[in-house]
Amino acid sequence: MLNTRPESLIKIENSLRSLNDAEKKAAEFILFNAQRVVEMTISDVAQESGVSEATVFRLCRALDFPGFRAFKLDLARQGNVSMQAPFDPVSPEDDAKNIAYKVISITIESLQDTLRILDYQQLEKAYNALKAARKVLIIALSVSRTTAIFAADKLNFAGLDTHAEVDIHFQAMHAANLGKEDVLLAFSRSGDTRDIIEAVQKAKEAGAITIGIGNNPHSYFGKLVDILLVTKSKETRFRNDLLASRIEHLAVVDVLFTMLAARDPERASQHYRVMHDAALSKQI
């Protein structure tokens, strides 16, 4: 069953890094008092969170709601608006079964939240850009580098000329050499990785279409790319972004691959057969 958490709460969690101090105070108050907020006025929220009404209004606008009333309507539209305070559910005393249950439950919730906030028009645009691309450059850094490699391998199976680059110098050089028929696909969970942003800028200057997959729609990265696919990661095992799962990014790659393969099965099947036959020689 699909998670019924309101989209407004998911948007707040994704946007916390981009909010100023006052907006963050209001956002955190709403996150942990969502049930109460449904019955409160904008003045009540401002007073109890220690900010001005203007700050609450700006927060709502930053979350793409026209005002506080529209924000509250989204909260009220769903039945489950309760919110637990952040905690680490995994303890040293947990056995293997408990840890597996907690980790996989977090993963499931992340994927359900991603389904709720994913912009499907942007997803169609990403599909169309990839389908028409002469070549695709995929970039990521740090622990996301494995996501880039996975994406390149996966899209190659769909018949795309795809290359993953995880070195910052080669990212910049390859991005600058893209053309108008090419696509840059970039991963940035936080949206504030300087080297990824610089590579995206070079690709745009070269005329390439840029697709971003990340968790922060209000980051510079999120506003810079031509097509943005926003995902959600509910990470409570570790409170360090570096250690957070990228499972939601892998899922979006799988969706794009499936769209490409399902809508042009002949191309995908032909390319897969060639790759499959080439791999047979490596088997005993």
Residue, then its C-alpha position, 0 to 999 in steps of 0.5 A: m500500500l502506498n504511503t499516505r504521508p502528505e506531500s507537504l511534509i515530504k517537501i519540507e524534509n527535502s528542503l530543510r538544507s535550503l531554508n534560512d534559520a527562521e524558515k527552518k524553525a517554522a519547518e521543524f515545528i510543522l514537521f513535529n506538530a503536523q496534526r496540530v498545524v491542521e487546526m492552527t492559523i498562520s499566526d498560531v504557527a508563527q507564535e509557537s515556532g518563534v518566527s513572524e507570519a511572513t516567515v511562515f508564508r515564505l516557507c509555504r511559497a518555498l515549498d511551492f504552495p501559494g500560501f498557508r491555506a493551501f499548505k494546510l489543505d494538503l496536510a488535511r487531505q491525508g489522514n496520517v500526518s503524525m511525525q516522529a522526532p528523528f531517532d536512530p532506530v538501530s541499536p547495538e542490541d538489535d539482532a540481525k532480524n531487527i536490523a534487517y526489518k528496520v533498514i528495509s522498512i526505511t528503504i520502503e518508505s523512501l521509495q513510497d515518498t519518492l513516488r508521491i513527489l516525483d514529477y511525472q512530466q519531468l520524468e517524461k522529459a527525461y525519457n524523451a531526452l535520453k531516447a533522442a541522445r547521441k551520447v549520455l555522460i553520467i556524473a556523480l561523486s563520493v558514494s554516489r559514484t556507484t550510482a553513476i556506474f550502475a546507471a551507465d551500465k543499465l542505460n547501455f542495455a537499453g541501447l544508449d551510448t552511455h559513459a559514467e565519469v567519477d573523476i572531477h577533472f574528466q567530468a569537466m572536460h567531458a562535459a565541455n565536449l558535449g554537443k546539442e545532441d547529447v545529454l548530461l545526467a548528474f546525481s547530487r543528493s544534497g544539491d550543493t556539490r560544487d564540482i557537479i554544479e560546475a560540470v553541469q554548467k559546462a554541459k549547458e554552455a556546450g548546448a547539451i540537455t542536463i538532467g539532475i537526480g537529487n533530493n533538494p529541489h531548491s538547491y542551486f543544482g536543482k534550479l540549474v539543470d534543465i530537467l529535475l527528478v526529485t527523490k526522497s530518502k528517509e534516512t534515520r540509520f545515520r544522520n550523516d548525508l554521506l552515509a545515506s542510502r541512494i536507493e531512491h536514485l537507483a529506483v529512478v534509473d530503473v524507471l527510466f531504463t524500463m521506459l526506454a526498453a518497454r517503449d522500444p523493445e526491438r532496440a533494447s532487445q537487439h542491443y541486449r542480444v549483442m551484449h549478451d553474446a559478447a559476455l558468453s565468451k567470458q563464461i566457463 
